[in-house]
Amino acid sequence: MPFVILLLAAINDNLGTNPVETLTHETGQWALRFLLIGLAVTPLRRLLKIAWLIKLRRMLGLFAFFYASLHFITYLWLDQFFDWYEIIVDIPKRPFITIGFVSLVLLLPLVLTSTSAMQRRLGKKWLALHKLVYVIPILVLIHFVWSLKADYSEPLSYALVFVFLLLMRFIYDRKKALQR
């Protein structure tokens, strides 16, 4: 739905005075939102005792990758016009681009191994690989903060949500360990 809304806004020339910046910001935010929503699935499933919620996690991760890819393509295409020289010159000036790219690259193996077949094939290695889902939001939040000139309230609110989700997981794991 966010993609459709952005597409309609672009078609209707309703993306504000700086449409490229709006697209970049919105696609990046939706990538982060879907990452956090995906991380919220397990605590919600445990809290509400609704087993079927787990089926949404893979889709949410794929949505996060989709929006992260759109975010990156917006930078390459609409911001830099695939001018590789300018991109190479731009990276040292704006290191948040590098950390954002690293985040996208780390999402790629999660996407490629998200199928049930890959989960079975990789076994315990799959679990270890998918722990990257806890590193990626940290990198994305750093990317977000470094990209701003002022007013860090938005990434801070996302960071608080992320910390809360990690805290819920920690409390559950600790409680489970104490029951053994």
PEJOMO-V670908 format. One record per helix or strand of 3 or more residues. SS is the DSSP state (H for helix, E for strand). FROM is the first residue (numbers start at 0). LEN is the number of residues. If there is no record, write none. Layout:
SS_FROM_LEN ; SS_FROM_LEN
//
This chain:
H_1_10 ; H_18_30 ; H_50_29 ; H_83_10 ; H_95_17 ; H_115_7 ; H_123_24 ; H_152_27
//
